[in-house]
Amino acid sequence: MPQPFDATANRQAERLALTFLDRVWQPPHDLDAIDELMTEDYVITSGGQTIRGRDAFKAWVKAFQELLLDARTDNLEVFANPAGDRVVSRWRCSGRNNGMLGTPADGRPIAFSGVAIWTVRDGRLAECWVERSAWELYQQLTTLP
């Protein structure tokens, strides 16, 4: 049976995802925003790894941003399901290589795309599945500049 359309929840879910991308993945990288935007038991699955809990997620984001200097993630498209309890973003992440995927930290500009699918619970992001173009990124990193 189709879900009823809830325009308010739909817009709130989209706004929540955009706020997360803007505050956490754009300079100056406000990691404390994670406390506001994610549930305490937040779970993310990315690159074959599952990170559980807000504090573990903060540490994961910090470590990622240390590997990708000047990291920024720009939303290309966002949409939520009719009930507003799922939201998807297609995005592009860019920065300077500081050892991504175990490669030498050469400072060269890199970029890759990805998709994030979140579950929204009680007005916060509760769970996420991320797929990113890791193969294309690896090719960039292992090709001589």
GUBA-681174 format. One record per residue (C-alpha): residue in three letters; x, y, z. Coordinates in steps of 0.001 Angstrom, whole numbers, padded with zeros to 6 digits, always signed. Layout:
// residues N
AlaXYZ;...
//
This chain:
// residues 145
Met+000000+000000+000000;Pro+001417+003431-000915;Gln+002467+005719+001912;Pro+000380+008842+002410;Phe+002147+012020+001333;Asp+003158+014210+004261;Ala+004412+017440+002688;Thr+005759+018821+005979;Ala+007676+015658+006922;Asn+008931+015364+003353;Arg+010353+018912+003345;Gln+011783+018502+006868;Ala+013638+015327+005860;Glu+015156+017047+002839;Arg+016128+020078+004936;Leu+017683+017795+007585;Ala+019927+016089+005015;Leu+020969+019421+003495;Thr+021705+020896+006915;Phe+023885+017893+007750;Leu+025852+018221+004503;Asp+026262+021976+004964;Arg+027289+021980+008616;Val+029396+018812+008840;Trp+030819+018417+005323;Gln+031464+022054+004406;Pro+034166+024201+006015;Pro+034500+024878+008900;His+033228+021291+009519;Asp+031031+021665+012606;Leu+031302+018154+014077;Asp+029231+019219+017096;Ala+026260+019539+014712;Ile+026217+015735+014702;Asp+024826+015865+018257;Glu+021874+017940+017031;Leu+021213+016161+013751;Met+021797+012477+014507;Thr+020137+010109+016953;Glu+022277+008864+019848;Asp+022303+005366+018307;Tyr+023128+006613+014781;Val+024459+003906+012441;Ile+026236+004415+009136;Thr+027379+001738+006708;Ser+030007+002946+004247;Gly+032771+001215+002341;Gly+031931-002152+003880;Gln+032274-000754+007401;Thr+029515-000113+009951;Ile+029980+002665+012505;Arg+027600+002696+015480;Gly+026803+005635+017737;Arg+027234+009392+017415;Asp+030633+009522+019113;Ala+032048+006793+016876;Phe+030572+008583+013859;Lys+032202+011876+014898;Ala+035577+010130+015179;Trp+035048+008512+011758;Val+034181+011867+010138;Lys+037201+013536+011778;Ala+039540+010783+010550;Phe+038058+010985+007044;Gln+038484+014754+006954;Glu+042122+014354+007996;Leu+042646+012176+004903;Leu+040815+014639+002653;Leu+042073+018143+003396;Asp+039672+021026+002716;Ala+036912+018433+002344;Arg+033605+019662+001054;Thr+030539+017751+000006;Asp+028138+019493-002336;Asn+024598+018200-002681;Leu+023611+017563-006286;Glu+020114+016287-005613;Val+017993+015500-002569;Phe+014584+013897-002233;Ala+012533+012223+000477;Asn+009910+009509+000352;Pro+006226+010501+000779;Ala+006206+009867+004554;Gly+009460+011788+005118;Asp+011098+008943+007021;Arg+013690+008267+004282;Val+015821+010818+002470;Val+018402+010439-000295;Ser+021201+012732-001392;Arg+023364+012424-004480;Trp+026517+014398-003798;Arg+030057+015268-004898;Cys+032915+015323-002409;Ser+036164+017134-003122;Gly+039360+018137-001370;Arg+043097+017488-001364;Asn+044589+014030-000921;Asn+046245+013450+002431;Gly+046446+009653+002207;Met+043011+008611+000930;Leu+042662+004867+000338;Gly+046161+004294+001724;Thr+047866+006313-001021;Pro+050754+008749-000431;Ala+049664+012155+000857;Asp+050448+014259-002201;Gly+048019+017155-001697;Arg+046577+016868-005182;Pro+042951+017847-005751;Ile+040554+014901-005936;Ala+036810+014485-006218;Phe+034314+011652-006177;Ser+030568+011222-006184;Gly+028251+009222-004002;Val+024771+008556-002728;Ala+023567+008547+000874;Ile+020252+007059+001989;Trp+019112+007986+005496;Thr+016345+006839+007787;Val+014785+009735+009705;Arg+013449+009146+013221;Asp+012074+011767+015612;Gly+013346+014613+013433;Arg+016934+013314+013331;Leu+019027+011178+011013;Ala+019053+007669+012497;Glu+020725+005376+009968;Cys+022631+005821+006717;Trp+023900+003723+003845;Val+026555+005337+001646;Glu+027809+004246-001743;Arg+030675+006219-003216;Ser+032667+005965-006404;Ala+035681+004431-004635;Trp+037016+002710-007760;Glu+037054+005973-009697;Leu+038687+007688-006712;Tyr+041327+004970-006488;Gln+042083+005404-010196;Gln+042584+009145-009657;Leu+044920+008502-006724;Thr+047062+005902-008445;Thr+047466+007692-011775;Leu+050527+009877-012005;Pro+049650+013579-011932;
//
